[in-house]
Amino acid sequence: MSKNKLTFSGFHAGEIAFEEHYVDSGTDGIKLYVRNKIRKDHKAFLAERTIVMVHGATFSSGSLYDVPFNGISFIDFLAYQGFDVFAVDVRGYGKSGRPPEMLAEPDLNPPLVATDTGVADFATAVDFVLRLRGLKAVNVFAMSWGGTVAGAYAARNGDKVVKLALLAPQWLSDIPIPIDQGGPLGSYRLVPVHAALARWLSTAPEYARERLVPEGWFDLWAKFTLSEETSEADREQGKLRATNGPIQDIRTYWRAGNPYYQPSEIRSPVLLLHGEWDIDVPLDLAQAYFKQLTGTPYRRWVEIGEATHLALMESNRMQVYSEVADFFDETFKPE
């Protein structure tokens, strides 16, 4: 098992190779963007050393996983630890193609990119990686809505998943879920990126807000996130288009007591990570999800203290980085 230090040093970006792929989605005119990072001295392509990631309901994989805070991103860290890391943007997100309805006014069409579509796009990305590297399975990481996408994929494609690591996955809720603001849903919503900081900080206790997001990190993240917005007018106004299919599915599944998939059908080892101050996926919801993972060879819960839903971009992010790397690296088997 690797021994990753909580304060990481020794990383040099020049040691990491970065490739970009555009993969046919199966829909005319839409290609899926897949970023890949790997050490330049990487020797052998192995299932247990390969990771495929997918993002949440608002921000892309690049925005969540590949902004270089203090010079190193989550993907950089994993690549430097010897993993071959791929991260896909579901259609409508990041650098992937957008459904044509996203070019129209949002009230002209129903919510776009439901979870079914997310699972299909993720499956396409995994199959691409399997072909590219000559593998039969990969490790999977995801957070939030991506946890539903990845969890459902793992439940239905157990032979293709070595291990599954999830940060704050969705589960059934009998209280309102913050990302759903209520009211009619158009095809997409406009997210004011710069306004995210106040909401982000408000989820932590007042005494910890000053240290939650180190100086300069939010500006770096916002610049990267907005750079992927294809609408010049929205970008100049600091807004990002995010599809509403995942919000509709909150109403159809998670708030209706109707699970989108059964976690008990997952047959891979599972790591569940959760932030102490996550209000999007509260503690009791995450615990309820964990208890459903009855089909895994083993499962593990890691609670990250002084962290919110966006733990990967906060001052305690190295705890998440290290836990994920160690989980994918270990060779533990129940006796």
C-alpha beads as a LAMMPS data file, in Angstrom:
LAMMPS data file: protein, C-alpha beads

335 atoms
334 bonds

1 atom types
1 bond types

-500.0 500.0 xlo xhi
-500.0 500.0 ylo yhi
-500.0 500.0 zlo zhi

Masses

1 110.0

Atoms # bond

1 1 1 0.000 0.000 0.000
2 1 1 1.335 3.442 -0.881
3 1 1 2.073 5.925 1.881
4 1 1 0.873 9.253 0.526
5 1 1 1.771 12.265 2.637
6 1 1 -1.008 14.689 3.495
7 1 1 1.233 17.542 2.358
8 1 1 2.481 16.523 -1.073
9 1 1 5.858 17.575 -2.430
10 1 1 8.125 16.462 -5.217
11 1 1 5.592 16.843 -8.009
12 1 1 6.761 18.266 -11.330
13 1 1 4.199 18.863 -14.063
14 1 1 6.792 17.987 -16.705
15 1 1 6.735 14.382 -15.524
16 1 1 3.072 14.003 -16.502
17 1 1 1.836 13.359 -20.046
18 1 1 -1.527 14.925 -20.945
19 1 1 -3.675 13.681 -23.833
20 1 1 -7.133 14.726 -25.004
21 1 1 -9.564 12.419 -26.763
22 1 1 -12.881 13.061 -28.489
23 1 1 -14.969 9.895 -28.518
24 1 1 -18.064 9.203 -30.610
25 1 1 -21.085 9.277 -28.310
26 1 1 -23.410 7.316 -30.567
27 1 1 -25.364 10.526 -31.264
28 1 1 -24.661 12.401 -34.491
29 1 1 -22.789 15.642 -33.890
30 1 1 -21.844 14.899 -30.274
31 1 1 -18.423 13.724 -29.195
32 1 1 -17.407 13.070 -25.608
33 1 1 -14.300 14.744 -24.275
34 1 1 -11.979 12.488 -22.288
35 1 1 -8.840 13.887 -20.648
36 1 1 -5.988 11.546 -19.743
37 1 1 -2.954 12.053 -17.531
38 1 1 -0.201 9.531 -16.886
39 1 1 3.422 9.577 -15.792
40 1 1 5.784 9.704 -18.749
41 1 1 7.681 6.770 -17.288
42 1 1 4.531 4.641 -16.869
43 1 1 5.447 1.109 -17.904
44 1 1 2.507 -1.307 -18.031
45 1 1 -1.215 -0.736 -18.546
46 1 1 -3.031 -2.669 -15.826
47 1 1 -6.691 -2.664 -14.800
48 1 1 -5.872 -1.990 -11.144
49 1 1 -3.701 1.019 -12.121
50 1 1 -6.314 2.629 -14.399
51 1 1 -9.001 5.075 -13.204
52 1 1 -11.991 6.500 -15.080
53 1 1 -13.791 9.497 -13.523
54 1 1 -17.070 11.300 -14.072
55 1 1 -18.333 14.608 -12.650
56 1 1 -21.433 15.897 -10.852
57 1 1 -24.583 17.696 -12.007
58 1 1 -23.152 21.198 -12.480
59 1 1 -19.421 21.313 -13.173
60 1 1 -17.248 19.297 -15.580
61 1 1 -14.551 16.765 -14.760
62 1 1 -11.907 19.363 -15.560
63 1 1 -13.511 21.883 -13.227
64 1 1 -13.824 19.424 -10.334
65 1 1 -10.746 17.255 -10.779
66 1 1 -8.085 19.023 -12.815
67 1 1 -7.642 22.600 -11.554
68 1 1 -4.032 22.806 -10.266
69 1 1 -4.399 24.209 -6.746
70 1 1 -0.895 24.898 -5.397
71 1 1 0.344 23.572 -8.730
72 1 1 -1.248 20.115 -8.549
73 1 1 -4.729 18.835 -9.342
74 1 1 -6.474 15.678 -8.143
75 1 1 -5.785 14.027 -11.503
76 1 1 -2.142 15.152 -11.385
77 1 1 -1.768 13.617 -7.935
78 1 1 -3.179 10.263 -8.978
79 1 1 -1.115 10.199 -12.157
80 1 1 2.034 10.988 -10.192
81 1 1 1.215 8.070 -7.869
82 1 1 1.398 5.768 -10.880
83 1 1 -2.211 5.655 -12.068
84 1 1 -3.397 6.045 -15.657
85 1 1 -6.226 8.546 -15.130
86 1 1 -9.089 9.314 -17.517
87 1 1 -11.939 11.777 -16.861
88 1 1 -14.973 12.114 -19.113
89 1 1 -17.327 15.043 -19.595
90 1 1 -20.885 13.850 -20.152
91 1 1 -22.521 15.544 -23.163
92 1 1 -23.520 19.120 -22.385
93 1 1 -20.639 19.544 -19.917
94 1 1 -17.117 20.876 -20.222
95 1 1 -15.498 20.192 -23.576
96 1 1 -17.966 17.536 -24.721
97 1 1 -20.478 18.287 -27.454
98 1 1 -23.718 20.012 -26.493
99 1 1 -27.178 18.839 -27.466
100 1 1 -28.600 21.350 -29.977
101 1 1 -31.366 22.253 -27.491
102 1 1 -28.697 23.940 -25.357
103 1 1 -28.335 26.585 -28.064
104 1 1 -31.994 27.584 -27.682
105 1 1 -33.720 29.347 -24.803
106 1 1 -34.084 26.905 -21.890
107 1 1 -37.879 27.194 -21.602
108 1 1 -38.346 25.846 -25.143
109 1 1 -37.349 22.269 -24.288
110 1 1 -37.662 19.781 -21.400
111 1 1 -34.726 18.997 -19.078
112 1 1 -31.674 17.698 -20.926
113 1 1 -29.164 14.945 -20.120
114 1 1 -30.982 12.692 -17.680
115 1 1 -29.082 10.138 -15.631
116 1 1 -29.791 7.480 -18.271
117 1 1 -27.776 9.594 -20.697
118 1 1 -25.007 10.116 -18.159
119 1 1 -24.690 6.359 -17.614
120 1 1 -24.633 5.725 -21.362
121 1 1 -21.944 8.367 -21.935
122 1 1 -19.859 7.020 -19.055
123 1 1 -20.175 3.495 -20.452
124 1 1 -18.953 4.788 -23.809
125 1 1 -15.940 6.394 -22.122
126 1 1 -15.082 3.238 -20.164
127 1 1 -15.311 1.105 -23.287
128 1 1 -13.026 3.570 -25.074
129 1 1 -10.427 3.256 -22.302
130 1 1 -10.695 -0.547 -22.310
131 1 1 -10.030 -0.625 -26.050
132 1 1 -7.262 1.962 -25.890
133 1 1 -5.335 0.155 -23.139
134 1 1 -6.305 -3.427 -23.972
135 1 1 -7.979 -3.986 -20.615
136 1 1 -11.082 -5.784 -19.350
137 1 1 -11.807 -3.551 -16.310
138 1 1 -10.893 -0.255 -14.625
139 1 1 -11.207 1.537 -11.299
140 1 1 -13.940 4.178 -11.109
141 1 1 -14.182 7.464 -9.185
142 1 1 -17.113 9.886 -9.107
143 1 1 -18.849 12.432 -6.893
144 1 1 -22.406 13.657 -6.302
145 1 1 -24.618 13.046 -9.378
146 1 1 -21.600 11.337 -10.904
147 1 1 -21.865 8.908 -8.004
148 1 1 -25.265 7.881 -9.327
149 1 1 -23.875 7.530 -12.837
150 1 1 -20.879 5.491 -11.668
151 1 1 -22.823 3.526 -9.073
152 1 1 -25.484 2.508 -11.569
153 1 1 -22.782 1.614 -14.088
154 1 1 -20.955 -0.537 -11.526
155 1 1 -24.183 -2.258 -10.482
156 1 1 -24.907 -3.191 -14.105
157 1 1 -21.335 -3.843 -15.311
158 1 1 -19.583 -5.469 -12.389
159 1 1 -17.146 -7.323 -14.636
160 1 1 -15.713 -4.004 -15.853
161 1 1 -15.128 -2.372 -12.430
162 1 1 -12.161 -3.334 -10.255
163 1 1 -12.958 -0.900 -7.413
164 1 1 -15.374 1.983 -6.968
165 1 1 -14.645 5.157 -4.981
166 1 1 -17.472 7.653 -4.428
167 1 1 -17.486 11.092 -2.827
168 1 1 -20.926 12.161 -1.552
169 1 1 -23.133 10.066 -3.862
170 1 1 -26.864 10.764 -4.146
171 1 1 -29.409 8.740 -2.198
172 1 1 -33.049 8.932 -1.110
173 1 1 -34.002 12.077 0.796
174 1 1 -37.157 13.084 2.645
175 1 1 -36.035 16.724 2.819
176 1 1 -35.402 19.193 -0.031
177 1 1 -32.078 18.787 -1.852
178 1 1 -30.306 22.164 -2.183
179 1 1 -29.408 21.908 -5.864
180 1 1 -33.124 21.734 -6.735
181 1 1 -34.450 25.259 -6.266
182 1 1 -38.003 24.243 -7.150
183 1 1 -40.291 25.549 -9.897
184 1 1 -40.522 24.559 -13.563
185 1 1 -37.395 23.112 -15.161
186 1 1 -36.203 24.144 -18.590
187 1 1 -33.647 22.267 -20.639
188 1 1 -30.735 23.852 -18.767
189 1 1 -30.019 26.450 -16.091
190 1 1 -27.585 29.350 -15.910
191 1 1 -25.180 29.021 -12.994
192 1 1 -23.544 32.271 -11.765
193 1 1 -20.045 30.954 -11.160
194 1 1 -18.681 33.819 -9.063
195 1 1 -21.687 33.635 -6.751
196 1 1 -20.760 30.050 -5.895
197 1 1 -18.183 31.152 -3.338
198 1 1 -20.675 32.707 -0.918
199 1 1 -22.916 29.648 -1.061
200 1 1 -19.901 27.352 -0.733
201 1 1 -18.561 29.107 2.352
202 1 1 -22.015 29.369 3.938
203 1 1 -22.173 25.580 4.270
204 1 1 -19.276 25.639 6.760
205 1 1 -19.340 27.056 10.300
206 1 1 -18.478 30.737 10.415
207 1 1 -15.274 30.153 12.377
208 1 1 -13.812 27.970 9.587
209 1 1 -14.831 29.882 6.480
210 1 1 -11.668 31.934 6.196
211 1 1 -9.463 28.840 5.951
212 1 1 -11.794 26.566 3.977
213 1 1 -10.719 27.815 0.536
214 1 1 -7.151 29.196 0.528
215 1 1 -6.527 32.593 -1.025
216 1 1 -6.493 32.559 -4.817
217 1 1 -7.966 29.087 -5.210
218 1 1 -11.511 30.200 -5.966
219 1 1 -10.396 32.713 -8.601
220 1 1 -8.277 30.030 -10.271
221 1 1 -11.182 27.593 -10.258
222 1 1 -13.702 30.157 -11.547
223 1 1 -11.408 31.162 -14.413
224 1 1 -10.932 27.544 -15.463
225 1 1 -14.638 26.716 -15.128
226 1 1 -15.805 29.682 -17.194
227 1 1 -13.180 29.034 -19.873
228 1 1 -15.148 25.918 -20.849
229 1 1 -18.443 27.773 -21.398
230 1 1 -19.070 27.854 -25.148
231 1 1 -21.560 30.733 -25.063
232 1 1 -19.452 33.891 -25.249
233 1 1 -22.278 36.041 -23.867
234 1 1 -22.799 33.762 -20.861
235 1 1 -19.068 33.477 -20.273
236 1 1 -18.637 37.240 -20.220
237 1 1 -21.440 37.467 -17.659
238 1 1 -19.766 34.837 -15.499
239 1 1 -22.454 32.227 -16.163
240 1 1 -22.282 28.538 -17.015
241 1 1 -24.950 26.447 -18.724
242 1 1 -25.719 23.253 -16.796
243 1 1 -28.289 20.701 -17.894
244 1 1 -31.443 20.100 -15.857
245 1 1 -31.874 16.380 -16.460
246 1 1 -30.088 15.567 -13.176
247 1 1 -32.409 17.981 -11.335
248 1 1 -35.494 16.348 -12.836
249 1 1 -34.145 12.976 -11.731
250 1 1 -33.917 14.240 -8.145
251 1 1 -37.690 14.681 -8.325
252 1 1 -38.301 11.424 -10.180
253 1 1 -36.079 9.241 -8.016
254 1 1 -34.367 10.608 -4.908
255 1 1 -37.207 12.735 -3.504
256 1 1 -39.833 10.186 -4.568
257 1 1 -38.438 7.244 -2.596
258 1 1 -37.616 5.533 -5.879
259 1 1 -33.926 4.524 -6.160
260 1 1 -32.468 4.940 -9.649
261 1 1 -30.446 1.765 -9.011
262 1 1 -29.779 -0.661 -6.175
263 1 1 -26.372 -0.213 -4.467
264 1 1 -26.710 -3.785 -3.182
265 1 1 -26.059 -4.946 -6.753
266 1 1 -22.533 -3.478 -6.761
267 1 1 -20.026 -6.324 -6.558
268 1 1 -16.773 -4.339 -6.447
269 1 1 -15.032 -3.061 -3.299
270 1 1 -16.353 0.413 -2.479
271 1 1 -14.789 3.436 -0.776
272 1 1 -17.333 6.021 0.362
273 1 1 -15.981 9.471 1.241
274 1 1 -17.999 12.207 2.918
275 1 1 -17.309 15.740 4.121
276 1 1 -18.310 16.706 7.650
277 1 1 -20.096 19.871 6.473
278 1 1 -21.729 18.514 3.319
279 1 1 -25.301 19.868 3.222
280 1 1 -25.976 18.567 -0.296
281 1 1 -25.494 14.988 0.885
282 1 1 -26.045 15.116 4.668
283 1 1 -24.465 12.588 7.002
284 1 1 -27.603 10.504 7.529
285 1 1 -28.173 10.236 3.780
286 1 1 -24.593 9.061 3.175
287 1 1 -24.902 6.552 6.008
288 1 1 -28.125 5.203 4.550
289 1 1 -26.379 4.722 1.198
290 1 1 -23.421 2.965 2.853
291 1 1 -25.745 0.477 4.524
292 1 1 -27.151 -0.485 1.117
293 1 1 -23.749 -1.717 -0.117
294 1 1 -24.370 -5.292 0.984
295 1 1 -23.050 -7.023 -2.141
296 1 1 -19.481 -5.721 -2.021
297 1 1 -16.490 -7.891 -1.020
298 1 1 -15.682 -5.081 1.397
299 1 1 -16.629 -1.453 1.854
300 1 1 -15.087 1.451 3.723
301 1 1 -16.324 4.773 5.042
302 1 1 -14.001 7.780 5.373
303 1 1 -15.305 10.979 6.947
304 1 1 -13.253 14.065 6.075
305 1 1 -13.348 16.596 8.888
306 1 1 -13.871 20.297 8.127
307 1 1 -14.895 19.632 4.524
308 1 1 -18.005 20.402 2.447
309 1 1 -19.496 18.858 -0.690
310 1 1 -16.544 20.337 -2.593
311 1 1 -13.881 18.703 -0.420
312 1 1 -11.669 18.070 -3.443
313 1 1 -11.066 21.823 -3.817
314 1 1 -10.571 22.800 -0.190
315 1 1 -7.734 23.071 2.297
316 1 1 -8.185 19.439 3.401
317 1 1 -8.246 18.063 -0.144
318 1 1 -5.066 16.019 0.332
319 1 1 -6.927 13.734 2.719
320 1 1 -9.347 12.837 -0.070
321 1 1 -6.532 12.501 -2.610
322 1 1 -4.571 10.160 -0.361
323 1 1 -7.537 8.019 0.675
324 1 1 -8.545 7.440 -2.935
325 1 1 -4.993 6.626 -4.054
326 1 1 -4.448 4.234 -1.149
327 1 1 -7.768 2.474 -1.749
328 1 1 -7.036 1.875 -5.421
329 1 1 -3.437 0.866 -4.606
330 1 1 -4.118 -1.643 -1.837
331 1 1 -4.299 -5.391 -2.285
332 1 1 -6.539 -6.086 0.725
333 1 1 -8.894 -9.047 0.637
334 1 1 -11.155 -10.216 3.466
335 1 1 -9.796 -13.353 5.137

Bonds

1 1 1 2
2 1 2 3
3 1 3 4
4 1 4 5
5 1 5 6
6 1 6 7
7 1 7 8
8 1 8 9
9 1 9 10
10 1 10 11
11 1 11 12
12 1 12 13
13 1 13 14
14 1 14 15
15 1 15 16
16 1 16 17
17 1 17 18
18 1 18 19
19 1 19 20
20 1 20 21
21 1 21 22
22 1 22 23
23 1 23 24
24 1 24 25
25 1 25 26
26 1 26 27
27 1 27 28
28 1 28 29
29 1 29 30
30 1 30 31
31 1 31 32
32 1 32 33
33 1 33 34
34 1 34 35
35 1 35 36
36 1 36 37
37 1 37 38
38 1 38 39
39 1 39 40
40 1 40 41
41 1 41 42
42 1 42 43
43 1 43 44
44 1 44 45
45 1 45 46
46 1 46 47
47 1 47 48
48 1 48 49
49 1 49 50
50 1 50 51
51 1 51 52
52 1 52 53
53 1 53 54
54 1 54 55
55 1 55 56
56 1 56 57
57 1 57 58
58 1 58 59
59 1 59 60
60 1 60 61
61 1 61 62
62 1 62 63
63 1 63 64
64 1 64 65
65 1 65 66
66 1 66 67
67 1 67 68
68 1 68 69
69 1 69 70
70 1 70 71
71 1 71 72
72 1 72 73
73 1 73 74
74 1 74 75
75 1 75 76
76 1 76 77
77 1 77 78
78 1 78 79
79 1 79 80
80 1 80 81
81 1 81 82
82 1 82 83
83 1 83 84
84 1 84 85
85 1 85 86
86 1 86 87
87 1 87 88
88 1 88 89
89 1 89 90
90 1 90 91
91 1 91 92
92 1 92 93
93 1 93 94
94 1 94 95
95 1 95 96
96 1 96 97
97 1 97 98
98 1 98 99
99 1 99 100
100 1 100 101
101 1 101 102
102 1 102 103
103 1 103 104
104 1 104 105
105 1 105 106
106 1 106 107
107 1 107 108
108 1 108 109
109 1 109 110
110 1 110 111
111 1 111 112
112 1 112 113
113 1 113 114
114 1 114 115
115 1 115 116
116 1 116 117
117 1 117 118
118 1 118 119
119 1 119 120
120 1 120 121
121 1 121 122
122 1 122 123
123 1 123 124
124 1 124 125
125 1 125 126
126 1 126 127
127 1 127 128
128 1 128 129
129 1 129 130
130 1 130 131
131 1 131 132
132 1 132 133
133 1 133 134
134 1 134 135
135 1 135 136
136 1 136 137
137 1 137 138
138 1 138 139
139 1 139 140
140 1 140 141
141 1 141 142
142 1 142 143
143 1 143 144
144 1 144 145
145 1 145 146
146 1 146 147
147 1 147 148
148 1 148 149
149 1 149 150
150 1 150 151
151 1 151 152
152 1 152 153
153 1 153 154
154 1 154 155
155 1 155 156
156 1 156 157
157 1 157 158
158 1 158 159
159 1 159 160
160 1 160 161
161 1 161 162
162 1 162 163
163 1 163 164
164 1 164 165
165 1 165 166
166 1 166 167
167 1 167 168
168 1 168 169
169 1 169 170
170 1 170 171
171 1 171 172
172 1 172 173
173 1 173 174
174 1 174 175
175 1 175 176
176 1 176 177
177 1 177 178
178 1 178 179
179 1 179 180
180 1 180 181
181 1 181 182
182 1 182 183
183 1 183 184
184 1 184 185
185 1 185 186
186 1 186 187
187 1 187 188
188 1 188 189
189 1 189 190
190 1 190 191
191 1 191 192
192 1 192 193
193 1 193 194
194 1 194 195
195 1 195 196
196 1 196 197
197 1 197 198
198 1 198 199
199 1 199 200
200 1 200 201
201 1 201 202
202 1 202 203
203 1 203 204
204 1 204 205
205 1 205 206
206 1 206 207
207 1 207 208
208 1 208 209
209 1 209 210
210 1 210 211
211 1 211 212
212 1 212 213
213 1 213 214
214 1 214 215
215 1 215 216
216 1 216 217
217 1 217 218
218 1 218 219
219 1 219 220
220 1 220 221
221 1 221 222
222 1 222 223
223 1 223 224
224 1 224 225
225 1 225 226
226 1 226 227
227 1 227 228
228 1 228 229
229 1 229 230
230 1 230 231
231 1 231 232
232 1 232 233
233 1 233 234
234 1 234 235
235 1 235 236
236 1 236 237
237 1 237 238
238 1 238 239
239 1 239 240
240 1 240 241
241 1 241 242
242 1 242 243
243 1 243 244
244 1 244 245
245 1 245 246
246 1 246 247
247 1 247 248
248 1 248 249
249 1 249 250
250 1 250 251
251 1 251 252
252 1 252 253
253 1 253 254
254 1 254 255
255 1 255 256
256 1 256 257
257 1 257 258
258 1 258 259
259 1 259 260
260 1 260 261
261 1 261 262
262 1 262 263
263 1 263 264
264 1 264 265
265 1 265 266
266 1 266 267
267 1 267 268
268 1 268 269
269 1 269 270
270 1 270 271
271 1 271 272
272 1 272 273
273 1 273 274
274 1 274 275
275 1 275 276
276 1 276 277
277 1 277 278
278 1 278 279
279 1 279 280
280 1 280 281
281 1 281 282
282 1 282 283
283 1 283 284
284 1 284 285
285 1 285 286
286 1 286 287
287 1 287 288
288 1 288 289
289 1 289 290
290 1 290 291
291 1 291 292
292 1 292 293
293 1 293 294
294 1 294 295
295 1 295 296
296 1 296 297
297 1 297 298
298 1 298 299
299 1 299 300
300 1 300 301
301 1 301 302
302 1 302 303
303 1 303 304
304 1 304 305
305 1 305 306
306 1 306 307
307 1 307 308
308 1 308 309
309 1 309 310
310 1 310 311
311 1 311 312
312 1 312 313
313 1 313 314
314 1 314 315
315 1 315 316
316 1 316 317
317 1 317 318
318 1 318 319
319 1 319 320
320 1 320 321
321 1 321 322
322 1 322 323
323 1 323 324
324 1 324 325
325 1 325 326
326 1 326 327
327 1 327 328
328 1 328 329
329 1 329 330
330 1 330 331
331 1 331 332
332 1 332 333
333 1 333 334
334 1 334 335
